């Protein structure tokens, strides 16, 4: 009978230890989930910032200041050709 009581007390202590460990792990898990949310938000903000910078880079690459003279002349000819085509279309619509 005494041996049974001893085993019962040891079992209760083991259960108490497991419950404390479970509660500690639950708290740690909650903290880690909050950290993940914060990191995800930071990552999202960084990705948006990176995309904006990428768009600015592309826009600056397309800027006329970065073109060589030959490229500028070619682009000017293409623009003039498009404008001429647009004017022809407008004239045809007015008939």
C-alpha positions as a Markdown table, in Angstrom:
| # | Residue | x | y | z |
|---|---|---|---|---|
| 1 | Unk | 0.0 | 0.0 | 0.0 |
| 2 | Unk | 2.8 | 2.4 | 0.9 |
| 3 | Unk | 4.5 | 1.5 | -2.5 |
| 4 | Unk | 1.3 | 2.4 | -4.3 |
| 5 | Unk | 1.1 | 5.8 | -2.5 |
| 6 | Unk | 4.7 | 6.5 | -3.4 |
| 7 | Unk | 4.0 | 5.7 | -7.0 |
| 8 | Unk | 0.9 | 7.8 | -7.0 |
| 9 | Unk | 2.9 | 10.8 | -5.6 |
| 10 | Unk | 5.6 | 10.3 | -8.2 |
| 11 | Unk | 2.9 | 10.2 | -10.9 |
| 12 | Unk | 1.3 | 13.4 | -9.6 |
| 13 | Unk | 4.7 | 15.2 | -9.5 |
| 14 | Unk | 5.4 | 14.0 | -13.1 |
| 15 | Unk | 2.0 | 15.3 | -14.2 |
| 16 | Unk | 2.7 | 18.7 | -12.5 |
| 17 | Unk | 6.0 | 18.9 | -14.2 |
| 18 | Unk | 4.5 | 18.2 | -17.5 |
| 19 | Unk | 1.7 | 20.8 | -17.0 |
| 20 | Unk | 4.3 | 23.5 | -16.1 |
| 21 | Unk | 6.3 | 22.6 | -19.1 |
| 22 | Unk | 3.2 | 22.6 | -21.3 |
| 23 | Unk | 2.2 | 26.1 | -20.0 |
| 24 | Unk | 5.8 | 27.4 | -20.6 |
| 25 | Unk | 5.8 | 26.0 | -24.1 |
| 26 | Unk | 2.4 | 27.6 | -24.8 |
| 27 | Unk | 3.7 | 31.0 | -23.7 |
| 28 | Unk | 6.8 | 30.5 | -25.8 |
| 29 | Unk | 4.7 | 29.5 | -28.8 |
| 30 | Unk | 2.6 | 32.6 | -28.5 |
| 31 | Unk | 5.7 | 34.8 | -28.4 |
| 32 | Unk | 7.1 | 33.1 | -31.4 |
| 33 | Unk | 3.8 | 33.5 | -33.4 |
| 34 | Unk | 3.9 | 37.2 | -32.6 |
| 35 | Unk | 7.5 | 37.4 | -33.8 |
| 36 | Unk | 6.5 | 35.6 | -37.0 |
| 37 | Unk | 3.7 | 38.1 | -37.6 |
| 38 | Unk | 6.1 | 41.0 | -37.1 |
| 39 | Unk | 8.7 | 39.5 | -39.4 |
| 40 | Unk | 6.0 | 38.8 | -42.1 |
| 41 | Unk | 4.8 | 42.4 | -41.9 |
| 42 | Unk | 8.4 | 43.7 | -42.1 |
| 43 | Unk | 9.1 | 41.4 | -45.1 |
| 44 | Unk | 5.9 | 42.6 | -46.8 |
| 45 | Unk | 7.0 | 46.2 | -46.3 |
| 46 | Unk | 10.5 | 45.5 | -47.6 |
| 47 | Unk | 9.1 | 43.7 | -50.6 |
| 48 | Unk | 6.8 | 46.7 | -51.4 |
| 49 | Unk | 9.7 | 49.0 | -51.0 |
| 50 | Unk | 11.9 | 46.9 | -53.2 |
| 51 | Unk | 9.2 | 46.8 | -55.9 |
| 52 | Unk | 8.9 | 50.6 | -55.8 |
| 53 | Unk | 12.6 | 51.0 | -56.1 |
| 54 | Unk | 12.7 | 48.5 | -58.9 |
| 55 | Unk | 10.0 | 50.6 | -60.7 |
| 56 | Unk | 12.0 | 53.8 | -60.1 |
| 57 | Unk | 15.1 | 52.1 | -61.5 |
| 58 | Unk | 13.2 | 51.0 | -64.6 |
| 59 | Unk | 11.8 | 54.4 | -65.1 |
| 60 | Unk | 15.3 | 56.0 | -64.7 |
| 61 | Unk | 16.7 | 53.5 | -67.3 |
| 62 | Unk | 14.0 | 54.6 | -69.7 |
| 63 | Unk | 14.7 | 58.2 | -69.1 |
| 64 | Unk | 16.0 | 60.1 | -72.1 |
| 65 | Unk | 19.1 | 61.3 | -70.1 |
| 66 | Unk | 20.5 | 57.8 | -70.0 |
| 67 | Unk | 20.2 | 57.2 | -73.8 |
| 68 | Unk | 23.0 | 57.6 | -76.2 |
| 69 | Unk | 22.6 | 60.1 | -79.0 |
| 70 | Unk | 21.8 | 57.4 | -81.6 |
| 71 | Unk | 19.2 | 55.9 | -79.3 |
| 72 | Unk | 17.6 | 59.3 | -78.7 |
| 73 | Unk | 17.4 | 59.9 | -82.5 |
| 74 | Unk | 15.9 | 56.5 | -83.1 |
| 75 | Unk | 13.4 | 57.1 | -80.3 |
| 76 | Unk | 12.5 | 60.5 | -81.7 |
| 77 | Unk | 11.9 | 59.0 | -85.2 |
| 78 | Unk | 9.6 | 56.3 | -83.7 |
| 79 | Unk | 7.6 | 58.9 | -81.7 |
| 80 | Unk | 7.3 | 61.0 | -84.8 |
| 81 | Unk | 6.1 | 58.0 | -86.8 |
| 82 | Unk | 3.5 | 57.2 | -84.2 |
| 83 | Unk | 2.3 | 60.8 | -84.2 |
| 84 | Unk | 2.0 | 60.7 | -87.9 |
| 85 | Unk | 0.0 | 57.5 | -87.8 |
| 86 | Unk | -2.3 | 59.0 | -85.2 |
| 87 | Unk | -2.8 | 62.1 | -87.2 |
| 88 | Unk | -3.7 | 60.0 | -90.3 |
| 89 | Unk | -6.2 | 58.0 | -88.2 |
| 90 | Unk | -7.8 | 61.2 | -86.9 |
| 91 | Unk | -8.0 | 62.6 | -90.4 |
| 92 | Unk | -9.6 | 59.4 | -91.7 |
| 93 | Unk | -12.2 | 59.5 | -88.9 |
| 94 | Unk | -13.1 | 63.1 | -89.8 |
| 95 | Unk | -14.1 | 62.1 | -93.3 |
